[in-house]
Amino acid sequence: MSALEPTLATAPTRPIKAAATALPPPAIMIAFAALAVIVVVAIAADWIAPYHYAKQNLAVRLRPPVGFGGTWAYPLGTDNLGRDVLSRLIYGIQTSIGIAIAGTLIGTFFGSLLGFIAAHLRGAVDEILMMLVDVQAAVPYNIVALAALAFFGNNLTLFIILLGLEGWERYARLARGLVLAELAKPYAAAIRGFGASAFRLHARHILPSVAAGLVVQATIYFPSIILLETSISFLGLGIQPPRTSLGLMLGQGRAYLANAWWIAVAPGMAIFVTTLAVSLVGDWLRDRFDPTLER
Amino acid sequence: MIPLNRRHFMQGAAAAPLFMATTSIASAQSADKRPPMVIAVAGLPATLEPARELSNVGTRVTYSMFDTLIRRDFLGSPDGGGSALKPHLATSWERKGPSELIVSLRKGVKFHNGDEMTAADVAYTFRDGRLRGEKPEIPDGRAYFGILDKVEALDPYTVRFTTRVPDVLLEQRLASWASWIVNKRHYEAVGVEGFSRNPVGTGPYKFARMVSNDFIALDAFDDYWMGRPTAKTVTFKAIPELAARVAGLISGEYDLITNIPPDQASLIEGQKTVEARSVVLANSHLLIYDEKGPMMADKRIRQALSFAIDRQKLVDTLWLGKAVVPAGHNYPEYGQMYLEGRKLAFDPAKAKALLKEAGYKGEPIVYRTLPNYYTNALDAAQIIIEMWKDVGINASVQVVENFNQMAAAGQQVGNTSNSTRLPDPIGALWISWGPNSSIQRDKLWTTTAAFNTAGRALEAETDPVKRKALFKVMLDAFEDEVPGTILYQPLEIYGVKKSIAWRPTTFFFMDLRPDNLSFDRTP
């Protein structure tokens, strides 16, 4: 028996099990820690930010951060209106992460729903939905979002919806594929045979089987939503002042790069760290949970 | 010596045209050693019909393509704001009465299309139906020349201007906005729309090419009557991003850049080859209070909004103290018309009292602004809404992409700028807020009776004492009704190569005439 165990543990057919028992590599641990900090900052922004994001003190405009001639009153310095860069960064993280989560949820929900519908109904509906998927995939979405915001005017609801619509086609395509595969399995036929309704079949039985794949997909594309938010806000069409977001701060700071670099560097670093951490964690999760990688 | 045979001869003959062509190109190039000039601006006008584009971005370009009959000598004063009048396309002018002016034209002035400028072109420029009349092609023209009754060519070089009422400002009008002389033959051939895209004037640079929102290219007009222009070409490039303009100037890509906020001027001042040149503009940034917007019909709300703004604080912080808070819509350059002892009050207590009196209960007040059009506009907006919040106003900023979005339904507060086009209230307050202004035409302000009555009387009045009294009535009405309020006179900072001799004026007019532009300055 004891001679068999190591053979089993290293058996090529069970690599997932082996990975699941080990600790994640250090890089992933650091990424998790960074994400934890970011999430705590986002949730607790109101309590931990030293000032309100719009609080101006015009007497202390463009003060440098601590270590570059600044004081602890404004650890990361102040911006062109004398606002605390640290506080704006904290609220910026809250806004950007919050909006990215909302956008991801919208995209995941609608994309997956349409994928389920396509897989269930097949035929013409499937054809049309998949055609829409191809259309969406073929059009550069940044341009569509910018055009919509410029045309309808800026507002937060529209902005979040637009972020949500980014990438819905990825979820639709994935959900459709996964659901079709599940439907072909005997258990699906059995549940149908018991007379379960389509809703019950999909919601109670298929969804739990495919959820992991969709969640992994959402994690992997979360950084792209953050980047879409930041890039549109950077261009001045997303989050509007005096509210703040990482992209907006970066955009405002670019005019001051030569004489007050800290306004842009702080949010730039935050965007870099957040997207890198989520990407690392997403990749790692995929390695663990993505059913397509099991075999 | 190479023996000449038939084959050599044929080769030489075949090569000769090529050789001659290259030498002629080379000689043409060496003949024109003038440098091209590239100017990076924050925005470009949509068209080039000079009276139609009476904007900061428009006059900057059209000023080089057109001439006026009389030239206002901005550069005659050290601050770039001189108001003396000099002969230009007109060699002289003579008053024949309070309503009549005889203008003698310069002979031999050429238009870009080769035509000589004559009285027919002048009469055409000021004709009924273009700048004045019932439905003029250029509705804004009425604010400047609605006062004209007749413009007649007495002979090819003499024109008689007659005004409907006595007008002390006619000479100033002819030196100012909307008075640029257009070519009659070309205008008649292409119409106002065609002329807007392909204009013909007498200025030092002629139109070459334009791509909307990208660039406007002009070529030197070597037959210019003031002498050969000093640049071979002038290109106005739209570079809305400040950082890109500054970087392009420092790298040498641009010769001159506009709209630099004071915060960034230090970047340029530290450089070897470029420098900042600044001027306080005869232009004020203002807020418009649109009475069609929710809550805005009550003048007490509008008064409260104005009393709550600490203008000096805006100047001291955003403009590093270099902009100016004027004494209302009332400027020292008016000379004897200037009303002493007035100021724009900052009184938060009064603002609060007025809000209470008006029954204000926290309804939202939205301040619309474009992000980059006016220097510092977005920063000023964010500071002002904080000042409004301090007196209990539920204020917020909305960034819009263009002036149509700003003026769209629901506008409460927007921004604009007013230039002092003539050194007189008739050339500033009356043009920007009078019956011919878009403010009154579009019904942003309708409680105008007192203001308009005094203004109409002022237009026709010639007695200085009575004129001043009428101006006071007008200004009191304006400040009581508050259809808008002045923030400050901004500082316009240009970034220029040190090797370029060029002085800015207190207008956005960019004077590139040979007497104000050369490329051989020793810094």
Boltz contact constraints between the chains, C-beta under 6 A:
constraints:
  - contact:
      token1: [A, 56]
      token2: [B, 386]
      max_distance: 6.0
  - contact:
      token1: [A, 58]
      token2: [B, 317]
      max_distance: 6.0
  - contact:
      token1: [A, 81]
      token2: [B, 382]
      max_distance: 6.0
  - contact:
      token1: [A, 150]
      token2: [B, 401]
      max_distance: 6.0
  - contact:
      token1: [A, 236]
      token2: [B, 371]
      max_distance: 6.0
  - contact:
      token1: [A, 240]
      token2: [B, 399]
      max_distance: 6.0
  - contact:
      token1: [A, 241]
      token2: [B, 382]
      max_distance: 6.0
  - contact:
      token1: [A, 241]
      token2: [B, 397]
      max_distance: 6.0
  - contact:
      token1: [A, 242]
      token2: [B, 382]
      max_distance: 6.0
  - contact:
      token1: [A, 254]
      token2: [B, 243]
      max_distance: 6.0
  - contact:
      token1: [A, 255]
      token2: [B, 242]
      max_distance: 6.0
  - contact:
      token1: [A, 255]
      token2: [B, 243]
      max_distance: 6.0
  - contact:
      token1: [A, 258]
      token2: [B, 267]
      max_distance: 6.0
